[in-house]
Amino acid sequence: MPQLDTSTWSIVILSMILTLFIMFQLKISKHHFPMNPKPKQTSPLKSNMPWEEKWTKIYLLLSLPL
């Protein structure tokens, strides 16, 4: 019964790993990733509401005198 020759397995495995690495690198390099988003300068919108023009006070029930 002949013996299985395993002397070439190491070079086959190494070449396969190298080939897979190169293929994945080429595949990933073709992707176009979006640029980093830059923060937008937005000015806060000021709306004049009737309750904003007047000073109001909210009374809590517990703070009222007994």
Contacts in CASP RR format, 6 or more apart in sequence:
PFRMAT RR
TARGET T0000
AUTHOR 0000-0000-0000
METHOD contacts of the structure
MODEL  1
MPQLDTSTWSIVILSMILTLFIMFQLKISKHHFPMNPKPKQTSPLKSNMP
WEEKWTKIYLLLSLPL
END
